[in-house]
Amino acid sequence: MTMPIYASPEQFMRDRSDYARKGIARGRSVVAVIFSGGVLFVAENPSPTLHKVSEIYDRIGFAATGRYNEYENLRTAGIRLADVRGYSYDRGDVTGRWLANAYAQTLGSVFSEHSKPLEVELCVAEVGPPDGPTDGTADQLYRISYDGSMFDEPRFVVMGGVTEPVAAALEATFADGWDLPTAMRSCAAALGSAADGTKRVLSPAQLEVAVLDRRLLGRTFRRLDDVAVAGILATDTPDAADEATTDGGHPAESTESTGPAEPTEPAEPEFPDGDGAGDPAGGQE
């Protein structure tokens, strides 16, 4: 007669945790930081279509790492949940904390009730109102782990890959109220940090960059294309941030009336709309 194999509940939980952590560590790192203009997302992601960063609602962004098909399902479920709540009650009832709690409950239930946990780590960010403080006190960053644990991060979030050297590099360079070019250069340099102390230089084509722009009304999520990212990484002037956080990296059109143009001056060319907000793609492992 064969004896049944027994393992303690603690051993089951340890095995699930090890399994999920190894899967997440195989993904590339993602960084979310608070800067003077809102929230900045920077991810190491060479794919132009499988996004790790996305929009959830008007002032809420989403970032993830790990297994793509799993956190893509979570992303789309979060969008549906937010739309239903905003339509049924009020758009102001859709908050980052509420959405982070919903994700934490889902991940916690899967981790405790299913044999295989989800190999994902999520970040939910909400930017404050346009007239709010620029020091980040009105912005929110939540990190949700594979087991449903939720953490409120006051400055930045690092997920995926080998997080220790990336977090250490950001800790050494982070400054309250820094502008977009400074924050982006710091994030790009941190993502190139390795555990053995070596440094990689990541090109704009290897980075996925998006912002939640506090100055905008309504939808605040904007993607930055490779041209805009290269321009910001190469400049020290904060003026580049003002142009890059508009549609597709092009300057926004003015809504103020300046009267009739001088007959001797040619009209300004119109830039195509390159708005990346609401992109349905999700992320990549």
PyRosetta script that sets phi, psi and omega in degrees:
from pyrosetta import init, pose_from_sequence

init()
pose = pose_from_sequence("MTMPIYASPEQFMRDRSDYARKGIARGRSVVAVIFSGGVLFVAENPSPTLHKVSEIYDRIGFAATGRYNEYENLRTAGIRLADVRGYSYDRGDVTGRWLANAYAQTLGSVFSEHSKPLEVELCVAEVGPPDGPTDGTADQLYRISYDGSMFDEPRFVVMGGVTEPVAAALEATFADGWDLPTAMRSCAAALGSAADGTKRVLSPAQLEVAVLDRRLLGRTFRRLDDVAVAGILATDTPDAADEATTDGGHPAESTESTGPAEPTEPAEPEFPDGDGAGDPAGGQE")
pose.set_psi(1, 127.1)
pose.set_omega(1, -179.3)
pose.set_phi(2, -83.1)
pose.set_psi(2, 142.4)
pose.set_omega(2, 178.7)
pose.set_phi(3, -88.3)
pose.set_psi(3, 138.3)
pose.set_omega(3, 178.4)
pose.set_phi(4, -67.2)
pose.set_psi(4, 145.9)
pose.set_omega(4, 178.5)
pose.set_phi(5, -78.4)
pose.set_psi(5, 128.1)
pose.set_omega(5, -178.0)
pose.set_phi(6, -118.6)
pose.set_psi(6, 138.3)
pose.set_omega(6, 172.2)
pose.set_phi(7, -138.4)
pose.set_psi(7, 141.4)
pose.set_omega(7, -178.8)
pose.set_phi(8, -70.0)
pose.set_psi(8, 155.2)
pose.set_omega(8, 176.0)
pose.set_phi(9, -56.6)
pose.set_psi(9, -34.9)
pose.set_omega(9, 178.4)
pose.set_phi(10, -62.8)
pose.set_psi(10, -38.8)
pose.set_omega(10, 179.1)
pose.set_phi(11, -67.0)
pose.set_psi(11, -40.0)
pose.set_omega(11, 176.6)
pose.set_phi(12, -58.8)
pose.set_psi(12, -45.6)
pose.set_omega(12, -179.1)
pose.set_phi(13, -65.5)
pose.set_psi(13, -39.7)
pose.set_omega(13, 177.9)
pose.set_phi(14, -63.6)
pose.set_psi(14, -41.6)
pose.set_omega(14, 179.6)
pose.set_phi(15, -64.2)
pose.set_psi(15, -42.2)
pose.set_omega(15, 178.4)
pose.set_phi(16, -64.7)
pose.set_psi(16, -40.9)
pose.set_omega(16, 179.3)
pose.set_phi(17, -63.5)
pose.set_psi(17, -44.5)
pose.set_omega(17, 179.1)
pose.set_phi(18, -62.3)
pose.set_psi(18, -41.5)
pose.set_omega(18, 180.0)
pose.set_phi(19, -62.0)
pose.set_psi(19, -46.3)
pose.set_omega(19, -179.1)
pose.set_phi(20, -67.4)
pose.set_psi(20, -42.5)
pose.set_omega(20, -179.2)
pose.set_phi(21, -63.0)
pose.set_psi(21, -39.7)
pose.set_omega(21, 179.1)
pose.set_phi(22, -65.8)
pose.set_psi(22, -39.6)
pose.set_omega(22, 177.7)
pose.set_phi(23, -65.2)
pose.set_psi(23, -40.6)
pose.set_omega(23, 179.2)
pose.set_phi(24, -68.1)
pose.set_psi(24, -37.8)
pose.set_omega(24, -178.8)
pose.set_phi(25, -65.9)
pose.set_psi(25, -23.0)
pose.set_omega(25, 178.2)
pose.set_phi(26, -74.8)
pose.set_psi(26, -17.1)
pose.set_omega(26, 178.4)
pose.set_phi(27, -78.7)
pose.set_psi(27, 167.7)
pose.set_omega(27, 176.9)
pose.set_phi(28, -86.0)
pose.set_psi(28, 155.3)
pose.set_omega(28, -172.2)
pose.set_phi(29, -76.0)
pose.set_psi(29, 152.3)
pose.set_omega(29, 175.7)
pose.set_phi(30, -130.5)
pose.set_psi(30, 139.7)
pose.set_omega(30, -179.7)
pose.set_phi(31, -126.3)
pose.set_psi(31, 136.0)
pose.set_omega(31, 171.9)
pose.set_phi(32, -127.6)
pose.set_psi(32, 125.6)
pose.set_omega(32, -177.9)
pose.set_phi(33, -132.1)
pose.set_psi(33, 154.6)
pose.set_omega(33, 174.5)
pose.set_phi(34, -93.0)
pose.set_psi(34, 131.6)
pose.set_omega(34, 175.4)
pose.set_phi(35, -130.6)
pose.set_psi(35, -178.3)
pose.set_omega(35, -171.1)
pose.set_phi(36, -64.4)
pose.set_psi(36, -26.4)
pose.set_omega(36, -177.7)
pose.set_phi(37, -97.4)
pose.set_psi(37, -1.8)
pose.set_omega(37, -179.2)
pose.set_phi(38, 148.6)
pose.set_psi(38, -131.1)
pose.set_omega(38, -178.7)
pose.set_phi(39, -124.8)
pose.set_psi(39, 132.8)
pose.set_omega(39, -179.2)
pose.set_phi(40, -111.1)
pose.set_psi(40, 132.0)
pose.set_omega(40, 174.1)
pose.set_phi(41, -111.8)
pose.set_psi(41, 129.5)
pose.set_omega(41, 174.8)
pose.set_phi(42, -133.7)
pose.set_psi(42, 124.9)
pose.set_omega(42, -178.6)
pose.set_phi(43, -130.7)
pose.set_psi(43, 143.6)
pose.set_omega(43, 171.0)
pose.set_phi(44, -80.8)
pose.set_psi(44, 107.8)
pose.set_omega(44, -173.4)
pose.set_phi(45, -156.1)
pose.set_psi(45, 102.2)
pose.set_omega(45, -179.6)
pose.set_phi(46, -76.2)
pose.set_psi(46, -11.3)
pose.set_omega(46, -177.7)
pose.set_phi(47, -78.7)
pose.set_psi(47, 131.7)
pose.set_omega(47, 178.7)
pose.set_phi(48, -82.2)
pose.set_psi(48, -9.0)
pose.set_omega(48, -174.6)
pose.set_phi(49, -121.0)
pose.set_psi(49, -32.7)
pose.set_omega(49, -179.0)
pose.set_phi(50, -89.9)
pose.set_psi(50, 91.9)
pose.set_omega(50, -171.0)
pose.set_phi(51, -86.1)
pose.set_psi(51, 145.7)
pose.set_omega(51, 174.0)
pose.set_phi(52, -96.1)
pose.set_psi(52, -13.5)
pose.set_omega(52, -176.6)
pose.set_phi(53, -124.1)
pose.set_psi(53, 139.6)
pose.set_omega(53, -177.1)
pose.set_phi(54, -155.6)
pose.set_psi(54, 171.1)
pose.set_omega(54, 176.1)
pose.set_phi(55, -95.4)
pose.set_psi(55, 139.9)
pose.set_omega(55, 174.6)
pose.set_phi(56, -107.1)
pose.set_psi(56, -48.3)
pose.set_omega(56, -178.0)
pose.set_phi(57, -149.7)
pose.set_psi(57, -171.0)
pose.set_omega(57, -171.6)
pose.set_phi(58, -49.1)
pose.set_psi(58, -53.8)
pose.set_omega(58, -174.9)
pose.set_phi(59, -121.2)
pose.set_psi(59, 24.8)
pose.set_omega(59, -176.5)
pose.set_phi(60, -123.9)
pose.set_psi(60, 130.4)
pose.set_omega(60, 176.8)
pose.set_phi(61, -117.2)
pose.set_psi(61, 164.8)
pose.set_omega(61, -173.4)
pose.set_phi(62, -137.8)
pose.set_psi(62, 135.2)
pose.set_omega(62, 173.8)
pose.set_phi(63, -137.0)
pose.set_psi(63, 149.1)
pose.set_omega(63, -176.4)
pose.set_phi(64, -153.7)
pose.set_psi(64, 160.9)
pose.set_omega(64, 173.9)
pose.set_phi(65, -147.4)
pose.set_psi(65, 159.6)
pose.set_omega(65, -177.8)
pose.set_phi(66, 120.5)
pose.set_psi(66, -136.7)
pose.set_omega(66, -179.1)
pose.set_phi(67, -84.7)
pose.set_psi(67, 123.2)
pose.set_omega(67, -170.4)
pose.set_phi(68, -61.4)
pose.set_psi(68, -49.1)
pose.set_omega(68, -174.1)
pose.set_phi(69, -63.9)
pose.set_psi(69, -28.1)
pose.set_omega(69, -178.9)
pose.set_phi(70, -75.5)
pose.set_psi(70, -46.9)
pose.set_omega(70, -178.3)
pose.set_phi(71, -81.2)
pose.set_psi(71, -15.7)
pose.set_omega(71, 171.3)
pose.set_phi(72, -68.2)
pose.set_psi(72, -39.2)
pose.set_omega(72, 175.0)
pose.set_phi(73, -63.1)
pose.set_psi(73, -40.6)
pose.set_omega(73, 178.1)
pose.set_phi(74, -65.9)
pose.set_psi(74, -38.0)
pose.set_omega(74, 179.1)
pose.set_phi(75, -62.8)
pose.set_psi(75, -49.1)
pose.set_omega(75, -179.2)
pose.set_phi(76, -65.9)
pose.set_psi(76, -36.3)
pose.set_omega(76, 176.6)
pose.set_phi(77, -64.3)
pose.set_psi(77, -38.3)
pose.set_omega(77, 177.7)
pose.set_phi(78, -65.4)
pose.set_psi(78, -37.9)
pose.set_omega(78, 178.2)
pose.set_phi(79, -64.2)
pose.set_psi(79, -45.6)
pose.set_omega(79, 179.2)
pose.set_phi(80, -62.3)
pose.set_psi(80, -43.2)
pose.set_omega(80, -179.0)
pose.set_phi(81, -63.4)
pose.set_psi(81, -42.3)
pose.set_omega(81, 179.7)
pose.set_phi(82, -66.6)
pose.set_psi(82, -40.7)
pose.set_omega(82, 179.6)
pose.set_phi(83, -63.8)
pose.set_psi(83, -42.1)
pose.set_omega(83, -179.6)
pose.set_phi(84, -65.1)
pose.set_psi(84, -43.2)
pose.set_omega(84, -179.2)
pose.set_phi(85, -66.7)
pose.set_psi(85, -42.7)
pose.set_omega(85, 179.3)
pose.set_phi(86, -65.8)
pose.set_psi(86, -35.1)
pose.set_omega(86, 178.8)
pose.set_phi(87, -75.6)
pose.set_psi(87, -38.2)
pose.set_omega(87, -176.3)
pose.set_phi(88, -75.8)
pose.set_psi(88, -34.4)
pose.set_omega(88, -176.5)
pose.set_phi(89, -116.4)
pose.set_psi(89, -92.6)
pose.set_omega(89, -178.9)
pose.set_phi(90, -152.1)
pose.set_psi(90, 149.3)
pose.set_omega(90, -179.3)
pose.set_phi(91, -63.4)
pose.set_psi(91, -27.2)
pose.set_omega(91, 177.9)
pose.set_phi(92, -70.6)
pose.set_psi(92, -16.3)
pose.set_omega(92, 178.0)
pose.set_phi(93, -77.6)
pose.set_psi(93, -12.8)
pose.set_omega(93, 177.7)
pose.set_phi(94, -87.6)
pose.set_psi(94, 103.6)
pose.set_omega(94, -177.6)
pose.set_phi(95, -120.7)
pose.set_psi(95, 161.8)
pose.set_omega(95, 178.5)
pose.set_phi(96, -64.9)
pose.set_psi(96, -38.1)
pose.set_omega(96, 179.9)
pose.set_phi(97, -66.1)
pose.set_psi(97, -40.5)
pose.set_omega(97, 178.3)
pose.set_phi(98, -63.0)
pose.set_psi(98, -44.0)
pose.set_omega(98, -179.3)
pose.set_phi(99, -68.3)
pose.set_psi(99, -39.3)
pose.set_omega(99, 178.0)
pose.set_phi(100, -63.3)
pose.set_psi(100, -39.1)
pose.set_omega(100, 176.2)
pose.set_phi(101, -62.8)
pose.set_psi(101, -40.0)
pose.set_omega(101, 178.6)
pose.set_phi(102, -63.5)
pose.set_psi(102, -43.2)
pose.set_omega(102, 177.1)
pose.set_phi(103, -64.3)
pose.set_psi(103, -41.2)
pose.set_omega(103, -179.3)
pose.set_phi(104, -63.2)
pose.set_psi(104, -40.4)
pose.set_omega(104, 178.2)
pose.set_phi(105, -64.5)
pose.set_psi(105, -40.8)
pose.set_omega(105, 179.5)
pose.set_phi(106, -65.7)
pose.set_psi(106, -48.1)
pose.set_omega(106, -179.1)
pose.set_phi(107, -65.3)
pose.set_psi(107, -38.6)
pose.set_omega(107, 178.6)
pose.set_phi(108, -65.5)
pose.set_psi(108, -38.9)
pose.set_omega(108, 178.7)
pose.set_phi(109, -66.6)
pose.set_psi(109, -43.2)
pose.set_omega(109, 179.1)
pose.set_phi(110, -64.3)
pose.set_psi(110, -40.8)
pose.set_omega(110, -177.4)
pose.set_phi(111, -64.8)
pose.set_psi(111, -38.2)
pose.set_omega(111, -175.0)
pose.set_phi(112, -89.6)
pose.set_psi(112, -24.1)
pose.set_omega(112, -172.7)
pose.set_phi(113, -107.4)
pose.set_psi(113, -17.8)
pose.set_omega(113, -177.5)
pose.set_phi(114, -110.7)
pose.set_psi(114, 155.3)
pose.set_omega(114, -178.9)
pose.set_phi(115, -71.8)
pose.set_psi(115, -28.7)
pose.set_omega(115, 179.4)
pose.set_phi(116, -114.4)
pose.set_psi(116, 121.7)
pose.set_omega(116, 176.8)
pose.set_phi(117, -78.0)
pose.set_psi(117, 163.9)
pose.set_omega(117, 175.5)
pose.set_phi(118, -77.9)
pose.set_psi(118, 130.8)
pose.set_omega(118, -178.9)
pose.set_phi(119, -89.8)
pose.set_psi(119, 65.7)
pose.set_omega(119, -176.1)
pose.set_phi(120, -140.4)
pose.set_psi(120, 156.2)
pose.set_omega(120, 169.4)
pose.set_phi(121, -137.9)
pose.set_psi(121, 132.8)
pose.set_omega(121, -170.8)
pose.set_phi(122, -119.1)
pose.set_psi(122, 155.6)
pose.set_omega(122, 171.3)
pose.set_phi(123, -132.7)
pose.set_psi(123, 128.3)
pose.set_omega(123, 174.2)
pose.set_phi(124, -114.8)
pose.set_psi(124, 124.4)
pose.set_omega(124, -178.4)
pose.set_phi(125, -122.3)
pose.set_psi(125, 141.0)
pose.set_omega(125, 175.5)
pose.set_phi(126, -130.3)
pose.set_psi(126, 129.6)
pose.set_omega(126, -179.9)
pose.set_phi(127, -92.5)
pose.set_psi(127, 147.8)
pose.set_omega(127, -178.1)
pose.set_phi(128, -73.3)
pose.set_psi(128, 179.5)
pose.set_omega(128, -178.4)
pose.set_phi(129, -68.3)
pose.set_psi(129, 160.3)
pose.set_omega(129, -178.1)
pose.set_phi(130, -61.0)
pose.set_psi(130, -32.5)
pose.set_omega(130, -179.6)
pose.set_phi(131, -94.1)
pose.set_psi(131, 13.1)
pose.set_omega(131, -178.9)
pose.set_phi(132, -80.4)
pose.set_psi(132, 176.7)
pose.set_omega(132, -179.9)
pose.set_phi(133, -67.1)
pose.set_psi(133, 150.2)
pose.set_omega(133, -179.7)
pose.set_phi(134, -94.0)
pose.set_psi(134, 4.5)
pose.set_omega(134, -179.1)
pose.set_phi(135, -89.6)
pose.set_psi(135, 4.1)
pose.set_omega(135, 176.3)
pose.set_phi(136, 88.1)
pose.set_psi(136, 0.2)
pose.set_omega(136, -177.8)
pose.set_phi(137, -68.3)
pose.set_psi(137, -23.6)
pose.set_omega(137, 178.8)
pose.set_phi(138, -93.0)
pose.set_psi(138, -5.6)
pose.set_omega(138, 178.9)
pose.set_phi(139, -91.4)
pose.set_psi(139, 155.8)
pose.set_omega(139, -177.3)
pose.set_phi(140, -131.6)
pose.set_psi(140, 135.9)
pose.set_omega(140, 175.1)
pose.set_phi(141, -127.8)
pose.set_psi(141, 123.4)
pose.set_omega(141, 178.1)
pose.set_phi(142, -123.1)
pose.set_psi(142, 132.1)
pose.set_omega(142, 175.2)
pose.set_phi(143, -110.4)
pose.set_psi(143, 126.6)
pose.set_omega(143, -178.5)
pose.set_phi(144, -115.5)
pose.set_psi(144, 123.1)
pose.set_omega(144, -176.6)
pose.set_phi(145, -88.2)
pose.set_psi(145, 173.4)
pose.set_omega(145, -176.2)
pose.set_phi(146, -62.6)
pose.set_psi(146, -25.1)
pose.set_omega(146, -177.6)
pose.set_phi(147, -97.4)
pose.set_psi(147, 8.9)
pose.set_omega(147, 179.0)
pose.set_phi(148, 91.9)
pose.set_psi(148, -0.3)
pose.set_omega(148, 176.7)
pose.set_phi(149, -68.1)
pose.set_psi(149, 135.8)
pose.set_omega(149, -178.0)
pose.set_phi(150, -121.3)
pose.set_psi(150, 134.4)
pose.set_omega(150, -177.6)
pose.set_phi(151, -127.6)
pose.set_psi(151, 134.7)
pose.set_omega(151, 176.1)
pose.set_phi(152, -94.0)
pose.set_psi(152, 111.1)
pose.set_omega(152, -176.7)
pose.set_phi(153, -99.4)
pose.set_psi(153, 124.8)
pose.set_omega(153, -175.7)
pose.set_phi(154, -80.9)
pose.set_psi(154, -20.6)
pose.set_omega(154, -173.7)
pose.set_phi(155, -125.1)
pose.set_psi(155, -52.6)
pose.set_omega(155, -177.4)
pose.set_phi(156, -153.6)
pose.set_psi(156, 163.4)
pose.set_omega(156, 178.5)
pose.set_phi(157, -129.2)
pose.set_psi(157, 134.9)
pose.set_omega(157, 175.1)
pose.set_phi(158, -124.4)
pose.set_psi(158, 128.5)
pose.set_omega(158, -177.9)
pose.set_phi(159, -138.2)
pose.set_psi(159, 151.6)
pose.set_omega(159, 172.0)
pose.set_phi(160, 77.7)
pose.set_psi(160, 158.1)
pose.set_omega(160, 179.5)
pose.set_phi(161, 63.3)
pose.set_psi(161, -147.1)
pose.set_omega(161, 175.6)
pose.set_phi(162, -96.4)
pose.set_psi(162, 103.1)
pose.set_omega(162, -170.6)
pose.set_phi(163, -80.1)
pose.set_psi(163, -25.4)
pose.set_omega(163, -172.5)
pose.set_phi(164, -60.5)
pose.set_psi(164, -51.6)
pose.set_omega(164, -179.5)
pose.set_phi(165, -67.2)
pose.set_psi(165, -32.3)
pose.set_omega(165, 178.3)
pose.set_phi(166, -67.4)
pose.set_psi(166, -45.8)
pose.set_omega(166, 178.9)
pose.set_phi(167, -64.4)
pose.set_psi(167, -38.6)
pose.set_omega(167, 179.1)
pose.set_phi(168, -64.8)
pose.set_psi(168, -40.6)
pose.set_omega(168, 178.7)
pose.set_phi(169, -65.2)
pose.set_psi(169, -40.8)
pose.set_omega(169, 178.1)
pose.set_phi(170, -68.5)
pose.set_psi(170, -38.0)
pose.set_omega(170, 178.7)
pose.set_phi(171, -60.6)
pose.set_psi(171, -35.5)
pose.set_omega(171, -177.8)
pose.set_phi(172, -76.4)
pose.set_psi(172, -24.1)
pose.set_omega(172, -174.7)
pose.set_phi(173, -111.4)
pose.set_psi(173, -10.9)
pose.set_omega(173, -175.1)
pose.set_phi(174, -64.1)
pose.set_psi(174, 139.1)
pose.set_omega(174, 177.3)
pose.set_phi(175, -139.8)
pose.set_psi(175, 133.0)
pose.set_omega(175, 178.6)
pose.set_phi(176, -62.5)
pose.set_psi(176, 132.4)
pose.set_omega(176, 176.7)
pose.set_phi(177, 77.1)
pose.set_psi(177, 15.9)
pose.set_omega(177, -179.7)
pose.set_phi(178, -68.8)
pose.set_psi(178, 156.5)
pose.set_omega(178, -177.3)
pose.set_phi(179, -85.7)
pose.set_psi(179, 176.2)
pose.set_omega(179, -175.0)
pose.set_phi(180, -64.3)
pose.set_psi(180, -48.1)
pose.set_omega(180, 179.1)
pose.set_phi(181, -58.6)
pose.set_psi(181, -42.2)
pose.set_omega(181, 179.9)
pose.set_phi(182, -65.2)
pose.set_psi(182, -43.9)
pose.set_omega(182, 179.8)
pose.set_phi(183, -64.5)
pose.set_psi(183, -41.7)
pose.set_omega(183, -178.1)
pose.set_phi(184, -67.7)
pose.set_psi(184, -41.6)
pose.set_omega(184, 177.9)
pose.set_phi(185, -62.9)
pose.set_psi(185, -39.2)
pose.set_omega(185, 178.6)
pose.set_phi(186, -65.8)
pose.set_psi(186, -42.4)
pose.set_omega(186, -180.0)
pose.set_phi(187, -66.3)
pose.set_psi(187, -42.5)
pose.set_omega(187, 179.5)
pose.set_phi(188, -63.3)
pose.set_psi(188, -40.5)
pose.set_omega(188, 177.8)
pose.set_phi(189, -67.9)
pose.set_psi(189, -38.4)
pose.set_omega(189, 179.6)
pose.set_phi(190, -65.8)
pose.set_psi(190, -38.9)
pose.set_omega(190, 179.5)
pose.set_phi(191, -65.3)
pose.set_psi(191, -22.9)
pose.set_omega(191, 177.0)
pose.set_phi(192, -85.3)
pose.set_psi(192, 1.1)
pose.set_omega(192, -179.4)
pose.set_phi(193, -80.1)
pose.set_psi(193, 138.7)
pose.set_omega(193, 179.2)
pose.set_phi(194, -117.2)
pose.set_psi(194, 163.8)
pose.set_omega(194, -176.8)
pose.set_phi(195, -66.2)
pose.set_psi(195, -28.0)
pose.set_omega(195, -179.1)
pose.set_phi(196, -85.5)
pose.set_psi(196, 6.4)
pose.set_omega(196, 177.8)
pose.set_phi(197, 92.4)
pose.set_psi(197, -6.1)
pose.set_omega(197, 179.5)
pose.set_phi(198, -76.7)
pose.set_psi(198, 160.6)
pose.set_omega(198, -178.6)
pose.set_phi(199, -124.3)
pose.set_psi(199, 137.6)
pose.set_omega(199, 171.9)
pose.set_phi(200, -111.5)
pose.set_psi(200, 146.2)
pose.set_omega(200, 175.1)
pose.set_phi(201, -102.2)
pose.set_psi(201, 113.0)
pose.set_omega(201, -177.9)
pose.set_phi(202, -89.4)
pose.set_psi(202, 131.7)
pose.set_omega(202, 178.4)
pose.set_phi(203, -81.4)
pose.set_psi(203, 162.2)
pose.set_omega(203, 176.8)
pose.set_phi(204, -57.5)
pose.set_psi(204, -30.3)
pose.set_omega(204, 179.0)
pose.set_phi(205, -69.2)
pose.set_psi(205, -19.1)
pose.set_omega(205, 178.6)
pose.set_phi(206, -92.3)
pose.set_psi(206, -2.5)
pose.set_omega(206, -175.2)
pose.set_phi(207, -113.9)
pose.set_psi(207, 141.3)
pose.set_omega(207, 169.1)
pose.set_phi(208, -111.0)
pose.set_psi(208, 120.9)
pose.set_omega(208, -172.7)
pose.set_phi(209, -127.2)
pose.set_psi(209, 135.3)
pose.set_omega(209, 175.9)
pose.set_phi(210, -149.5)
pose.set_psi(210, 159.9)
pose.set_omega(210, 179.7)
pose.set_phi(211, -135.2)
pose.set_psi(211, 152.5)
pose.set_omega(211, 161.9)
pose.set_phi(212, -102.3)
pose.set_psi(212, 105.7)
pose.set_omega(212, -172.6)
pose.set_phi(213, -86.3)
pose.set_psi(213, 112.7)
pose.set_omega(213, -176.6)
pose.set_phi(214, -63.1)
pose.set_psi(214, -27.8)
pose.set_omega(214, -174.5)
pose.set_phi(215, -72.7)
pose.set_psi(215, -17.5)
pose.set_omega(215, -174.1)
pose.set_phi(216, -85.6)
pose.set_psi(216, 149.4)
pose.set_omega(216, 172.9)
pose.set_phi(217, -95.4)
pose.set_psi(217, 148.4)
pose.set_omega(217, -179.3)
pose.set_phi(218, 73.4)
pose.set_psi(218, -128.0)
pose.set_omega(218, -176.6)
pose.set_phi(219, -74.5)
pose.set_psi(219, 126.1)
pose.set_omega(219, -173.7)
pose.set_phi(220, -109.2)
pose.set_psi(220, -6.5)
pose.set_omega(220, -174.7)
pose.set_phi(221, -78.9)
pose.set_psi(221, 129.8)
pose.set_omega(221, 177.7)
pose.set_phi(222, -138.5)
pose.set_psi(222, 133.2)
pose.set_omega(222, 172.4)
pose.set_phi(223, -89.6)
pose.set_psi(223, 149.6)
pose.set_omega(223, 175.8)
pose.set_phi(224, -111.8)
pose.set_psi(224, 124.7)
pose.set_omega(224, -179.5)
pose.set_phi(225, -78.6)
pose.set_psi(225, 177.1)
pose.set_omega(225, -175.4)
pose.set_phi(226, -62.7)
pose.set_psi(226, -36.0)
pose.set_omega(226, 179.9)
pose.set_phi(227, -65.1)
pose.set_psi(227, -45.2)
pose.set_omega(227, 179.6)
pose.set_phi(228, -65.1)
pose.set_psi(228, -41.0)
pose.set_omega(228, 179.4)
pose.set_phi(229, -64.1)
pose.set_psi(229, -44.3)
pose.set_omega(229, 179.2)
pose.set_phi(230, -62.0)
pose.set_psi(230, -38.5)
pose.set_omega(230, 178.9)
pose.set_phi(231, -66.2)
pose.set_psi(231, -39.4)
pose.set_omega(231, 179.8)
pose.set_phi(232, -70.5)
pose.set_psi(232, -42.1)
pose.set_omega(232, -179.6)
pose.set_phi(233, -66.0)
pose.set_psi(233, -23.1)
pose.set_omega(233, -176.1)
pose.set_phi(234, -95.3)
pose.set_psi(234, -6.3)
pose.set_omega(234, -176.0)
pose.set_phi(235, -117.5)
pose.set_psi(235, 156.3)
pose.set_omega(235, 176.7)
pose.set_phi(236, -108.5)
pose.set_psi(236, 0.7)
pose.set_omega(236, -175.9)
pose.set_phi(237, -92.9)
pose.set_psi(237, 132.9)
pose.set_omega(237, 178.5)
pose.set_phi(238, -67.3)
pose.set_psi(238, -12.0)
pose.set_omega(238, 179.6)
pose.set_phi(239, -62.9)
pose.set_psi(239, -28.6)
pose.set_omega(239, 178.6)
pose.set_phi(240, -63.4)
pose.set_psi(240, -29.6)
pose.set_omega(240, 179.1)
pose.set_phi(241, -67.3)
pose.set_psi(241, -36.6)
pose.set_omega(241, -179.0)
pose.set_phi(242, -64.1)
pose.set_psi(242, -38.2)
pose.set_omega(242, 179.9)
pose.set_phi(243, -77.6)
pose.set_psi(243, -37.8)
pose.set_omega(243, -173.4)
pose.set_phi(244, -71.0)
pose.set_psi(244, -27.3)
pose.set_omega(244, -177.8)
pose.set_phi(245, -85.4)
pose.set_psi(245, 3.5)
pose.set_omega(245, 170.4)
pose.set_phi(246, -91.8)
pose.set_psi(246, -177.1)
pose.set_omega(246, -169.9)
pose.set_phi(247, -59.3)
pose.set_psi(247, 120.6)
pose.set_omega(247, 172.1)
pose.set_phi(248, 62.0)
pose.set_psi(248, 15.7)
pose.set_omega(248, -179.1)
pose.set_phi(249, 87.3)
pose.set_psi(249, -0.6)
pose.set_omega(249, 178.8)
pose.set_phi(250, -93.6)
pose.set_psi(250, 152.1)
pose.set_omega(250, 179.1)
pose.set_phi(251, -62.7)
pose.set_psi(251, 142.7)
pose.set_omega(251, 177.7)
pose.set_phi(252, -73.1)
pose.set_psi(252, 148.9)
pose.set_omega(252, 177.8)
pose.set_phi(253, -75.8)
pose.set_psi(253, 139.2)
pose.set_omega(253, -179.9)
pose.set_phi(254, -73.7)
pose.set_psi(254, 142.1)
pose.set_omega(254, 177.6)
pose.set_phi(255, -99.7)
pose.set_psi(255, 0.5)
pose.set_omega(255, -179.4)
pose.set_phi(256, -86.3)
pose.set_psi(256, 143.0)
pose.set_omega(256, 177.9)
pose.set_phi(257, -84.6)
pose.set_psi(257, 126.4)
pose.set_omega(257, -179.7)
pose.set_phi(258, -107.5)
pose.set_psi(258, 7.8)
pose.set_omega(258, 180.0)
pose.set_phi(259, 82.5)
pose.set_psi(259, -178.6)
pose.set_omega(259, -178.3)
pose.set_phi(260, -66.6)
pose.set_psi(260, 144.4)
pose.set_omega(260, -179.3)
pose.set_phi(261, -77.2)
pose.set_psi(261, 153.1)
pose.set_omega(261, 176.5)
pose.set_phi(262, -65.3)
pose.set_psi(262, 139.4)
pose.set_omega(262, -176.7)
pose.set_phi(263, -65.3)
pose.set_psi(263, -23.0)
pose.set_omega(263, -177.7)
pose.set_phi(264, -87.3)
pose.set_psi(264, -8.9)
pose.set_omega(264, -177.0)
pose.set_phi(265, -102.4)
pose.set_psi(265, 129.2)
pose.set_omega(265, 178.3)
pose.set_phi(266, -70.2)
pose.set_psi(266, 153.0)
pose.set_omega(266, 178.9)
pose.set_phi(267, -69.7)
pose.set_psi(267, 147.6)
pose.set_omega(267, 178.6)
pose.set_phi(268, -70.0)
pose.set_psi(268, 139.1)
pose.set_omega(268, 177.9)
pose.set_phi(269, -68.2)
pose.set_psi(269, 148.4)
pose.set_omega(269, 177.7)
pose.set_phi(270, -92.1)
pose.set_psi(270, 134.2)
pose.set_omega(270, 178.9)
pose.set_phi(271, -88.7)
pose.set_psi(271, 144.2)
pose.set_omega(271, 175.6)
pose.set_phi(272, -68.7)
pose.set_psi(272, 151.1)
pose.set_omega(272, -179.6)
pose.set_phi(273, -76.5)
pose.set_psi(273, 119.9)
pose.set_omega(273, 180.0)
pose.set_phi(274, -114.6)
pose.set_psi(274, 30.3)
pose.set_omega(274, -175.7)
pose.set_phi(275, -61.4)
pose.set_psi(275, 126.3)
pose.set_omega(275, 177.8)
pose.set_phi(276, -101.9)
pose.set_psi(276, 6.4)
pose.set_omega(276, -177.5)
pose.set_phi(277, -67.6)
pose.set_psi(277, 142.9)
pose.set_omega(277, 177.9)
pose.set_phi(278, 77.4)
pose.set_psi(278, 15.4)
pose.set_omega(278, 177.8)
pose.set_phi(279, -59.9)
pose.set_psi(279, 125.4)
pose.set_omega(279, -174.5)
pose.set_phi(280, -72.9)
pose.set_psi(280, -9.0)
pose.set_omega(280, -178.3)
pose.set_phi(281, -73.0)
pose.set_psi(281, 162.0)
pose.set_omega(281, -173.5)
pose.set_phi(282, -113.7)
pose.set_psi(282, -88.6)
pose.set_omega(282, -176.6)
pose.set_phi(283, -160.8)
pose.set_psi(283, -175.5)
pose.set_omega(283, -177.8)
pose.set_phi(284, -138.7)
pose.set_psi(284, 156.1)
pose.set_omega(284, -176.1)
pose.set_phi(285, -66.1)
pose.dump_pdb("model.pdb")
